[in-house]
């Protein structure tokens, strides 16, 4: 599992790359912002309270197909 300190390290690396590669600076700063946001989020525990509706729909569709195959 990736922890917050690794996200912070990735953000710092992207900032350094933005300084070293001015032609790609906007890209690296966008990446740094993404990693920085992830580092500030609270980590999720072992359990998940909510399931994304899209994931739930895909799981339901897959289980339905499996039932038809087994029948």
GIDADA-V158268 format. One record per residue. N is the residue number from 1. RES is the residue in one letter. OMEGA is omega as a letter, one per 20 degrees, with the letter a starting at -180 (* if undefined). NEAR is the number of other ideal C-beta (glycine too) atoms within 12 Angstrom. D_CENTER is the distance of its C-alpha to the mean C-alpha in Angstrom with 2 decimals. Layout:
N_RES_OMEGA_NEAR_D_CENTER / N_RES_OMEGA_NEAR_D_CENTER
This chain:
1_X_r_10_11.55 / 2_X_a_15_10.01 / 3_X_a_15_11.83 / 4_X_a_20_12.17 / 5_X_r_15_14.85 / 6_X_r_16_12.92 / 7_X_r_25_10.48 / 8_X_r_21_13.87 / 9_X_r_19_15.42 / 10_X_r_25_13.04 / 11_X_r_27_13.73 / 12_X_r_20_17.39 / 13_X_r_19_17.52 / 14_X_r_29_16.30 / 15_X_r_22_18.99 / 16_X_r_17_21.54 / 17_X_r_23_20.82 / 18_X_r_22_21.33 / 19_X_a_16_24.68 / 20_X_a_13_25.68 / 21_X_a_16_24.83 / 22_X_a_12_26.03 / 23_X_r_11_25.95 / 24_X_a_16_22.14 / 25_X_a_18_21.75 / 26_X_r_15_20.13 / 27_X_a_16_17.34 / 28_X_r_25_16.81 / 29_X_r_21_17.05 / 30_X_r_18_14.41 / 31_X_r_25_12.01 / 32_X_r_28_13.47 / 33_X_r_20_12.95 / 34_X_a_18_9.20 / 35_X_r_27_9.16 / 36_X_r_22_11.98 / 37_X_r_16_10.52 / 38_X_a_24_7.79 / 39_X_a_23_10.93 / 40_X_r_14_12.95 / 41_X_r_15_11.19 / 42_X_a_9_13.12 / 43_X_r_15_11.83 / 44_X_r_14_12.25 / 45_X_a_8_15.33 / 46_X_a_7_16.33 / 47_X_a_7_17.06 / 48_X_a_10_15.35 / 49_X_a_8_17.61 / 50_X_r_9_16.39 / 51_X_r_13_15.40 / 52_X_a_11_13.90 / 53_X_r_10_17.11 / 54_X_r_10_15.92 / 55_X_r_13_14.93 / 56_X_r_14_18.23 / 57_X_r_13_20.16 / 58_X_r_14_19.03 / 59_X_r_15_19.97 / 60_X_r_15_23.23 / 61_X_r_14_24.02 / 62_X_r_14_23.48 / 63_X_r_14_25.64 / 64_X_r_14_28.25 / 65_X_r_13_28.50 / 66_X_r_12_28.89 / 67_X_r_11_31.65 / 68_X_r_10_33.45 / 69_X_a_9_33.35 / 70_X_a_8_34.75 / 71_X_*_7_37.40
